[in-house]
Amino acid sequence: DARVTQTPRHKVTEMGQEVTMRCQPILGHNTVFWYRQTMMQGLELLAYFRNRAPLDDSGMPKDRFSAEMPDATLATLKIQPSEPRDSAVYFCASGSTLGGNIQYFGAGTRLSVL
Amino acid sequence: TQLLEQSPQFLSIQEGENLTVYCNSSSVFSSLQWYRQEPGEGPVLLVTVVTGGEVKKLKRLTFQFGDARKDSSLHITAAQPGDTGLYLCAGEAVSDRDDKIIFGKGTRLHILP
């Protein structure tokens, strides 16, 4: 049963700490997306990759957020330093350019910054 | 900036009733998707509509893409508690040559037993 795996599922941290969220896309998928979901803003695209190359990170605060794909099986989203306003659920999704624009989401990382 | 407006934001109805939720935009989309998200999980794709005027049925759910490909609706017949969740529409812009889709903020549906 292929699925996108995100770790950790929950993270509580203090303001100023570094947070790293990880995502394992579905094997064979070549696009990876990072989203942030809040009640107020809904699902916002932060960054996305195609074939491990970053194509768009315009939705991401550049001064504190960074997204990378060290290899085809791992995508990371880092926040340094974290702030209380970063509290949200962060989703990773993967897809294939050969399979239409269908995105398969992970279960998310619920981040709370105190 | 392309926006997808979903209405209503919240809907709470009794089991067995029918309902319709809407997804509207001033922009044209090459395709539109509907996702359902349950608490503690990520969104899961229900359907993709591509052709203006297209109607797709998934058991008790009927999805329609507007003729001008700017809007869509989701109709649920005889709602059941298992239909409870957040329904998101997402559109693929006509002009974009990338893989991005734009999400609406969703309709939060609660079916009362």
HADDOCK unambig.tbl for C-alpha pairs under 7 A between the chains (distance, minus, plus):
assign (segid A and resid 41 and name CA) (segid B and resid 105 and name CA) 6.93 0.50 0.50
assign (segid A and resid 42 and name CA) (segid B and resid 105 and name CA) 4.61 0.50 0.50
assign (segid A and resid 43 and name CA) (segid B and resid 103 and name CA) 6.46 0.50 0.50
assign (segid A and resid 43 and name CA) (segid B and resid 105 and name CA) 6.63 0.50 0.50
assign (segid A and resid 101 and name CA) (segid B and resid 99 and name CA) 6.10 0.50 0.50
assign (segid A and resid 104 and name CA) (segid B and resid 44 and name CA) 6.94 0.50 0.50
assign (segid A and resid 105 and name CA) (segid B and resid 42 and name CA) 5.27 0.50 0.50
assign (segid A and resid 105 and name CA) (segid B and resid 43 and name CA) 6.12 0.50 0.50
assign (segid A and resid 105 and name CA) (segid B and resid 44 and name CA) 6.96 0.50 0.50
assign (segid A and resid 106 and name CA) (segid B and resid 42 and name CA) 5.57 0.50 0.50
assign (segid A and resid 107 and name CA) (segid B and resid 40 and name CA) 6.69 0.50 0.50
assign (segid A and resid 107 and name CA) (segid B and resid 41 and name CA) 4.47 0.50 0.50
assign (segid A and resid 107 and name CA) (segid B and resid 42 and name CA) 4.64 0.50 0.50
assign (segid A and resid 108 and name CA) (segid B and resid 41 and name CA) 6.78 0.50 0.50
assign (segid A and resid 108 and name CA) (segid B and resid 42 and name CA) 6.30 0.50 0.50
